[in-house]
């Protein structure tokens, strides 16, 4: 065999190896960043519940909720592969990058969905398993397949899917419903629109190119800024009011007051932006607000967790 043939064969082997999907590519289908939020909020919901949970059962509950969240991510990437290929923010995902076949993502998502629902029901209770199944259905069918491409309110209504994990965690611990997990749900639900609209403001071309009717595309930047301010005001009232509920306390109240003051200031800066200067300052206000929003939710749920951990010692809550 000639040297040229050997070199060509070696090159083909190298290209083939580069195109093969790795474990990391399949893991990326599960949207690990989103999964981390699911894990944390579900964990808080589990520990904030007024009953004790065996550590092994608690670990299994959070694990299977996380797997269910990852399954939703894989099914979302399967359905949205066409628009992910167009958007700069998502074109590097496993399917549009050619690392994973769409059918593989579908199979993985369906398999993990069934596994997570059944195992959560067995590890905790049927109610928790059924609620996880509903959450996966809501995210994949109601949001991904329907709302995302149909209405500028997609992220508002669809945001409920990302707000369900603390409720599932609470149900896994108690087997029942109460007002407290729904306050955690409402906190995430009201946080989601300003969080994503800030992202959409400085990534608007992505949604334009993909034909996704985000509020920035259908109503313009100015209307989006107004919506961010309104939702932030409502969120602040809800977040501070939660301090006086069964999951609140002085530590949570201090965090809520400081963070919501900063969040309102950020929303006001976005609202006061001069549209003529939007490109010149590179959307600094929106980028700062978006980064702050990530810290915002983490600190609120972190404060709820601290209050829950201190209650057995008579220190948490009121």
C-alpha positions in Angstrom: 0.0 0.0 0.0 1.4 3.4 -0.9 2.2 6.1 1.6 -0.6 8.3 0.1 -3.2 5.5 0.7 -2.0 5.0 4.2 -2.2 8.8 4.9 -5.7 9.0 3.4 -6.8 6.0 5.5 -5.4 7.5 8.6 -7.1 10.9 7.9 -10.5 9.1 7.4 -10.0 7.3 10.7 -9.2 10.5 12.5 -12.3 12.3 11.0 -14.4 9.3 11.9 -13.2 9.4 15.5 -13.9 13.1 15.7 -17.4 12.7 14.5 -18.2 9.9 17.0 -20.4 11.0 19.9 -18.7 10.9 23.3 -20.3 10.5 26.7 -20.0 14.3 27.0 -22.2 14.8 23.9 -24.9 12.6 25.3 -24.7 14.3 28.7 -25.0 17.7 26.9 -28.4 16.5 25.6 -29.6 16.6 29.2 -28.9 20.3 29.5 -26.7 20.0 32.6 -27.0 23.8 33.4 -30.7 23.6 33.5 -30.5 20.3 35.3 -28.4 22.0 38.1 -31.3 24.4 38.7 -33.8 21.5 38.8 -31.6 19.6 41.3 -31.1 22.6 43.6 -34.8 23.8 43.7 -36.1 20.2 44.1 -33.6 19.6 46.9 -34.8 22.8 48.7 -38.4 21.7 48.2 -37.6 18.4 49.7 -35.8 19.7 52.8 -38.2 22.6 53.3 -41.0 20.1 53.8 -42.2 19.8 57.4 -41.4 16.0 57.6 -38.1 14.3 57.8 -36.9 12.2 54.9 -34.4 9.4 55.0 -31.1 10.5 53.3 -31.2 7.5 50.9 -34.8 8.3 49.9 -34.0 12.0 49.6 -31.0 11.3 47.4 -33.0 9.0 45.2 -35.8 11.5 44.9 -33.5 14.3 43.8 -31.6 12.0 41.5 -34.8 10.8 39.7 -36.1 14.4 39.5 -32.8 15.4 37.9 -33.0 12.5 35.4 -36.6 13.6 34.5 -35.3 17.1 33.9 -32.5 15.8 31.7 -35.0 13.7 29.8 -37.0 16.8 29.1 -33.9 18.5 27.8 -33.1 15.6 25.4 -36.6 15.7 24.0 -36.5 19.4 23.7 -33.2 19.2 21.7 -34.7 16.5 19.5 -37.8 18.6 18.6 -35.9 21.9 18.3 -32.9 20.6 16.3 -34.0 22.7 13.3 -34.0 26.0 15.1 -31.0 25.1 17.2 -29.0 24.8 14.0 -29.9 28.4 13.1 -29.3 30.2 16.4 -25.7 31.1 17.4 -26.4 30.3 21.0 -27.4 26.7 20.3 -25.8 25.6 17.0 -23.0 23.9 19.0 -25.4 21.5 20.7 -24.9 17.8 19.9 -27.6 17.4 17.2 -27.0 20.5 15.1 -23.2 19.9 15.5 -23.7 16.4 14.0 -22.4 14.6 17.1 -25.7 12.9 17.9 -28.5 11.7 15.7 -32.0 13.2 16.4 -33.4 9.7 16.8 -30.8 8.9 19.5 -31.9 12.0 21.4 -35.5 10.9 21.1 -34.8 7.4 22.3 -32.7 8.7 25.2 -35.3 11.2 26.3 -38.1 8.7 26.2 -36.1 6.0 28.0 -35.0 8.4 30.8 -38.5 9.8 31.1 -40.0 6.4 31.8 -37.1 5.5 34.1 -37.3 8.7 36.2 -41.1 8.6 36.6 -41.3 4.9 37.6 -38.3 5.1 39.9 -39.5 8.3 41.7 -42.9 6.7 42.2 -41.2 3.6 43.7 -38.7 5.5 45.8 -41.2 8.0 47.2 -44.9 7.9 46.3 -47.1 7.6 43.2 -48.2 11.3 43.5 -44.6 12.5 43.1 -44.0 10.2 40.1 -47.3 11.3 38.4 -46.4 15.0 39.0 -42.9 14.4 37.4 -44.6 12.8 34.4 -46.9 15.8 34.1 -43.9 18.2 34.3 -42.1 16.4 31.5 -45.3 16.4 29.4 -45.8 20.1 30.1 -42.2 21.0 29.1 -42.0 18.9 26.0 -45.5 19.0 24.6 -47.1 22.2 25.9 -44.0 24.4 25.8 -41.6 22.9 23.3 -44.0 21.6 20.7 -46.7 24.2 21.0 -46.1 27.4 22.9 -42.5 28.1 21.9 -43.3 28.7 18.2 -46.9 29.9 18.6 -47.0 32.8 21.0 -44.8 35.6 22.4 -46.1 34.5 25.8 -44.2 31.2 25.3 -41.7 31.8 28.1 -44.4 33.0 30.5 -46.7 30.0 30.3 -43.9 27.5 29.5 -41.9 28.8 32.5 -44.2 26.7 34.7 -42.3 23.6 33.7 -39.1 24.9 35.2 -40.9 26.0 38.4 -42.4 22.6 39.2 -39.2 20.8 40.7 -39.6 22.3 44.3 -43.2 21.2 44.2 -42.2 17.7 43.2 -39.5 17.7 46.0 -42.1 18.7 48.5 -44.6 16.0 47.3 -41.8 13.4 47.4 -41.3 14.2 51.1 -44.9 14.6 52.2 -47.1 13.0 49.6 -49.4 16.0 49.9 -49.8 19.6 48.7 -49.8 22.8 50.7 -49.3 26.5 50.0 -45.5 26.6 50.7 -44.3 24.6 47.7 -46.5 26.8 45.5 -44.8 29.9 46.8 -41.5 28.4 45.6 -43.2 27.5 42.3 -44.4 31.1 42.0 -41.0 32.5 42.8 -39.4 30.6 39.9 -42.4 31.2 37.6 -42.3 35.0 38.0 -38.5 35.1 37.8 -38.4 33.2 34.4 -39.9 35.9 32.1 -37.5 38.8 33.1 -34.6 36.4 33.2 -35.2 35.1 29.6 -36.4 38.5 28.2 -33.1 40.1 29.3 -31.3 37.3 27.4 -33.6 37.8 24.4 -32.8 41.5 24.3 -29.1 41.0 23.6 -29.6 37.8 21.6 -32.6 39.0 19.5 -31.0 38.2 16.1 -31.0 34.5 17.1 -34.8 34.5 17.6 -35.3 36.5 14.4 -33.3 34.1 12.4 -35.0 31.0 13.9 -38.5 32.5 13.5 -39.3 32.0 17.2 -41.9 34.6 18.3 -40.1 35.8 21.4 -41.5 39.1 22.8 -38.5 41.0 21.4 -39.4 39.8 17.9 -43.2 40.3 18.0 -43.5 43.5 20.1 -40.1 45.0 19.9 -37.4 45.9 22.4 -39.3 48.8 24.1 -42.3 46.7 24.9 -39.9 43.9 26.3 -38.3 46.4 28.6 -41.7 47.5 29.9 -42.6 43.8 30.5 -39.3 43.2 32.4 -40.0 46.1 34.7 -43.6 45.0 35.4 -42.7 41.4 36.1 -39.8 42.4 38.3 -42.1 44.6 40.4 -44.6 41.8 40.8 -41.7 39.3 41.5 -40.3 41.6 44.3 -43.7 41.8 46.0 -44.0 38.0 45.9 -40.5 37.4 47.0 -40.6 39.7 50.0 -44.1 38.5 50.9 -42.8 34.9 51.0 -40.6 35.9 53.9 -43.6 35.9 56.1 -44.8 32.4 55.1 -43.9 29.0 56.6 -40.7 28.7 54.5 -39.5 32.3 55.3 -37.8 33.9 58.2 -35.4 36.8 59.0 -32.5 35.4 57.0 -34.7 35.0 53.9 -36.2 38.4 54.4 -32.8 40.0 54.5 -31.8 38.3 51.3 -35.1 39.1 49.6 -34.9 42.8 50.5 -31.3 43.2 49.2 -31.7 41.1 46.1 -35.0 42.6 45.0 -33.7 46.1 45.5 -30.8 45.2 43.1 -33.1 43.5 40.7 -35.5 46.4 40.6 -32.6 48.8 40.0 -31.5 46.6 37.1 -34.9 46.4 35.6 -35.3 50.2 35.9 -32.0 50.7 34.1 -33.2 48.5 31.3 -36.5 50.3 31.2 -34.8 53.7 31.0 -32.5 52.6 28.2 -32.3 54.8 25.1 -33.1 52.7 22.1 -30.9 54.8 19.9 -27.9 53.8 22.0 -28.7 50.1 22.3 -26.0 48.9 19.9 -23.4 51.4 21.1 -23.2 50.2 24.7 -23.6 46.5 23.7 -26.5 45.9 26.0 -24.5 46.2 29.1 -27.6 46.7 31.3 -29.3 43.6 29.9 -26.2 41.5 30.3 -25.7 42.6 33.9 -29.4 42.0 34.7 -29.2 38.5 33.2 -26.2 37.6 35.3 -27.8 39.0 38.4 -30.9 37.0 37.7 -28.9 33.7 38.0 -27.6 34.8 41.4 -31.1 36.1 42.4 -32.8 32.7 42.2 -29.9 30.8 43.8 -29.8 33.1 46.8 -33.5 33.1 47.4 -33.7 29.3 47.4 -30.5 29.1 49.4 -32.1 31.3 52.0 -35.2 29.1 52.1 -32.8 26.1 52.6 -31.0 27.8 55.5 -34.2 28.6 57.2 -35.3 25.0 56.9 -32.0 23.7 58.2 -32.1 26.0 61.2 -35.7 25.3 62.2 -34.9 22.0 64.1 -32.7 24.1 66.4 -35.4 26.8 67.0 -33.4 29.3 64.9 -35.1 29.3 61.5 -38.5 30.9 60.7 -40.4 33.3 62.8 
